[in-house]
Amino acid sequence: MDLSQRKQWNENHKKLTQIILDPAKHQNAVDLFLQQHRLLHSSRMSHSPSATLEDELVKDLQEETFRQYPVTAPDTKNSIIWHMWHMTRIEDMTMSVLVNNDVQVLHSGQWNKKLHIDDVHSGNEMTEAEIANLSATLDIDSLFAYRIEVGRNTREVISRLLPGDFKQKVEAVRIHELKVQHAVKEEATWLLEYWGNKTIAGLVLMPATRHIFLHLNKSIRLKQKIQKSKL
């Protein structure tokens, strides 16, 4: 995605925000979401005919760059691999549990074993030592595969929603379920409170789209800075 495509993505996100709560425009909102969402994952996830934002990130991305931690940047000190893991965990838990009232992809597919990590939380409020360990040990191929499964699950979940569902508030029992699953660290319970005040539309407009867009752009800037310094 070049600059003009990023601008178009932002314009479409504004349009999605405007129509998502209108039951009469439900299918238009779903279709626009699917269009926006496919650009935030690997083109393999939805068989996108054009390069996506994730494709741009991983193109020529060196493993050393992917894992480098800490990094020096104005808006983050976390590794690129942490950003990709974090945004995928957020998408998984919000779409699988809060929207669909189902099991997280992480658990149903036993992805922790494949990823070579013990953490089941969102990544918020991790210590430097924890981030360093994750950055060094997380299995890259499994992370890409997990992202594809999460992305496809999200698309199925949103495609099954009915007119009026976007207006529904997140149910407290589902927030509690994430707490029971240790989906966030004790230091990050504010995140559950934040989600508990959202509608399904709010989760679609942030965790499933805008949140990923922001982290991918941040990661692309990191990649460019790190690899340029090695030239």
C-alpha positions as CSV (number, residue, x, y, z in Angstrom):
1,M,0.0,0.0,0.0
2,D,1.4,3.3,-1.1
3,L,0.6,6.7,0.5
4,S,-2.5,7.2,-1.7
5,Q,-3.8,3.8,-0.8
6,R,-3.3,4.5,2.9
7,K,-5.2,7.8,2.5
8,Q,-8.0,5.8,0.8
9,W,-8.1,3.3,3.6
10,N,-8.5,6.2,6.1
11,E,-11.3,7.7,4.0
12,N,-13.1,4.3,3.8
13,H,-12.7,3.9,7.6
14,K,-14.5,7.2,8.1
15,K,-17.2,6.0,5.7
16,L,-17.5,2.7,7.7
17,T,-17.8,4.8,10.9
18,Q,-20.7,6.7,9.4
19,I,-22.8,3.7,8.2
20,I,-22.0,0.9,10.6
21,L,-24.8,1.7,13.1
22,D,-27.5,2.0,10.4
23,P,-29.3,-1.3,10.2
24,A,-30.5,-0.4,6.7
25,K,-26.9,-0.2,5.6
26,H,-25.8,-3.3,7.4
27,Q,-24.6,-5.3,4.4
28,N,-22.8,-2.2,3.0
29,A,-21.0,-1.9,6.3
30,V,-20.1,-5.6,6.3
31,D,-18.8,-5.5,2.8
32,L,-16.8,-2.3,3.5
33,F,-15.3,-3.9,6.6
34,L,-14.2,-7.0,4.7
35,Q,-12.6,-4.7,2.1
36,Q,-10.7,-2.8,4.8
37,H,-9.8,-5.8,6.8
38,R,-8.2,-7.8,4.0
39,L,-5.7,-5.0,3.5
40,L,-4.5,-5.4,7.1
41,H,-3.5,-9.1,6.8
42,S,-1.3,-11.1,4.4
43,S,-2.7,-11.4,0.9
44,R,-2.8,-15.1,1.6
45,M,-5.4,-14.7,4.3
46,S,-8.2,-13.6,2.0
47,H,-6.5,-14.2,-1.4
48,S,-6.2,-10.5,-1.9
49,P,-5.4,-9.7,-5.6
50,S,-3.3,-6.7,-4.5
51,A,-0.5,-6.2,-2.0
52,T,-1.6,-5.5,1.5
53,L,-0.2,-3.4,4.3
54,E,1.2,-6.6,6.0
55,D,2.7,-7.6,2.7
56,E,4.5,-4.3,2.6
57,L,5.9,-4.9,6.1
58,V,7.2,-8.4,5.6
59,K,8.7,-7.8,2.1
60,D,12.5,-7.9,2.6
61,L,12.1,-7.9,6.3
62,Q,15.2,-9.4,7.9
63,E,14.7,-11.7,10.9
64,E,17.2,-9.6,12.9
65,T,15.1,-6.6,12.2
66,F,11.9,-8.4,13.1
67,R,13.2,-9.4,16.5
68,Q,15.3,-6.4,17.4
69,Y,14.5,-5.1,20.9
70,P,14.6,-2.5,22.3
71,V,14.3,-0.1,19.4
72,T,14.7,3.7,19.3
73,A,11.7,5.4,17.9
74,P,9.5,8.3,18.9
75,D,6.3,6.2,19.3
76,T,7.5,2.8,20.5
77,K,10.4,0.9,22.0
78,N,8.9,-2.5,21.2
79,S,10.0,-5.0,18.6
80,I,8.2,-5.5,15.3
81,I,7.4,-9.1,16.2
82,W,5.8,-7.9,19.5
83,H,3.6,-5.5,17.5
84,M,2.4,-8.3,15.2
85,W,1.8,-10.6,18.1
86,H,0.0,-8.0,20.1
87,M,-2.4,-6.8,17.4
88,T,-3.2,-10.4,16.5
89,R,-4.0,-11.3,20.1
90,I,-6.2,-8.3,20.5
91,E,-8.1,-9.2,17.3
92,D,-8.5,-12.8,18.4
93,M,-9.9,-12.2,21.8
94,T,-12.2,-9.4,20.9
95,M,-13.7,-11.0,17.8
96,S,-13.7,-14.6,19.1
97,V,-15.0,-14.0,22.6
98,L,-16.5,-10.5,22.8
99,V,-18.3,-10.6,19.5
100,N,-18.8,-14.3,18.8
101,N,-19.0,-15.7,22.3
102,D,-16.7,-18.5,21.3
103,V,-13.2,-20.0,22.0
104,Q,-10.2,-17.9,21.0
105,V,-8.3,-19.2,18.0
106,L,-5.2,-19.2,20.2
107,H,-6.8,-21.9,22.4
108,S,-8.7,-23.9,19.8
109,G,-5.6,-24.3,17.7
110,Q,-3.2,-24.8,20.6
111,W,-1.1,-22.0,19.0
112,N,0.9,-21.3,22.2
113,K,2.8,-24.5,21.7
114,K,3.4,-23.7,18.0
115,L,4.4,-20.1,18.9
116,H,6.9,-21.3,21.6
117,I,5.5,-18.9,24.2
118,D,3.7,-19.2,27.5
119,D,1.9,-15.9,27.4
120,V,-1.9,-15.9,26.6
121,H,-2.5,-12.3,27.4
122,S,-2.7,-9.2,25.0
123,G,0.8,-8.0,25.6
124,N,-0.2,-4.8,27.3
125,E,1.9,-3.8,30.3
126,M,4.6,-6.4,29.7
127,T,8.0,-5.8,31.4
128,E,11.1,-5.2,29.3
129,A,12.4,-8.7,30.2
130,E,9.1,-10.2,29.1
131,I,9.2,-8.4,25.8
132,A,12.8,-9.3,25.2
133,N,12.1,-12.9,25.8
134,L,9.1,-13.0,23.5
135,S,11.0,-11.1,20.8
136,A,13.8,-13.7,20.9
137,T,11.8,-16.9,21.1
138,L,8.5,-16.5,19.3
139,D,8.3,-18.7,16.2
140,I,7.9,-16.5,13.2
141,D,6.3,-19.0,10.8
142,S,3.7,-19.9,13.4
143,L,3.0,-16.2,14.0
144,F,2.2,-15.7,10.3
145,A,0.0,-18.8,10.3
146,Y,-1.8,-17.8,13.5
147,R,-2.5,-14.4,12.0
148,I,-4.1,-16.0,8.9
149,E,-6.4,-18.1,11.1
150,V,-7.4,-15.1,13.3
151,G,-8.1,-13.0,10.2
152,R,-10.2,-15.7,8.6
153,N,-12.1,-16.2,11.8
154,T,-12.8,-12.5,12.1
155,R,-14.2,-12.4,8.6
156,E,-16.5,-15.3,9.3
157,V,-17.7,-13.8,12.5
158,I,-18.5,-10.4,11.0
159,S,-20.1,-11.9,8.0
160,R,-22.6,-13.7,10.2
161,L,-23.8,-10.6,12.1
162,L,-27.4,-9.5,11.5
163,P,-28.8,-6.0,11.0
164,G,-28.8,-4.3,14.3
165,D,-26.1,-6.4,15.9
166,F,-23.5,-3.7,15.5
167,K,-25.5,-1.6,18.0
168,Q,-25.3,-4.2,20.7
169,K,-23.2,-3.5,23.8
170,V,-20.5,-5.9,24.7
171,E,-21.9,-8.3,27.3
172,A,-20.4,-8.2,30.8
173,V,-20.3,-12.0,31.0
174,R,-18.0,-12.0,27.9
175,I,-15.7,-9.5,29.5
176,H,-15.6,-11.7,32.6
177,E,-14.7,-14.7,30.4
178,L,-11.6,-12.9,29.1
179,K,-10.6,-12.1,32.7
180,V,-11.0,-15.8,33.6
181,Q,-8.9,-16.7,30.6
182,H,-6.1,-14.3,31.8
183,A,-6.4,-12.5,28.4
184,V,-4.9,-9.4,30.0
185,K,-2.3,-9.0,32.7
186,E,-3.4,-7.8,36.1
187,E,-1.8,-4.5,35.4
188,A,-3.9,-4.1,32.2
189,T,-7.4,-4.7,33.5
190,W,-8.2,-1.2,32.2
191,L,-8.3,-2.7,28.8
192,L,-11.3,-4.9,29.8
193,E,-13.0,-1.9,31.3
194,Y,-12.4,0.0,28.0
195,W,-13.9,-2.9,25.9
196,G,-16.8,-3.3,28.4
197,N,-18.0,0.2,27.4
198,K,-18.0,-0.5,23.7
199,T,-20.6,-1.7,21.2
200,I,-19.8,-4.4,18.7
201,A,-19.4,-1.5,16.2
202,G,-16.7,0.0,18.5
203,L,-14.8,-3.3,18.5
204,V,-15.0,-3.5,14.7
205,L,-13.8,0.1,14.3
206,M,-10.8,-0.3,16.5
207,P,-9.5,-3.8,17.5
208,A,-10.4,-5.3,14.1
209,T,-9.3,-2.5,11.8
210,R,-7.8,0.8,13.1
211,H,-5.7,-0.9,15.8
212,I,-4.1,-3.2,13.3
213,F,-3.6,-0.3,10.8
214,L,-1.8,1.8,13.4
215,H,0.5,-1.1,14.5
216,L,1.4,-2.1,10.9
217,N,2.3,1.5,10.0
218,K,4.4,1.8,13.2
219,S,6.1,-1.5,12.3
220,I,6.8,-0.4,8.7
221,R,8.5,2.8,10.0
222,L,10.6,0.7,12.4
223,K,11.6,-1.7,9.6
224,Q,12.7,1.2,7.4
225,K,14.6,2.9,10.1
226,I,16.4,-0.2,11.4
227,Q,17.3,-1.6,7.9
228,K,18.4,1.8,6.6
229,S,20.8,2.1,9.5
230,K,22.5,-1.1,8.4
231,L,23.2,0.0,4.9
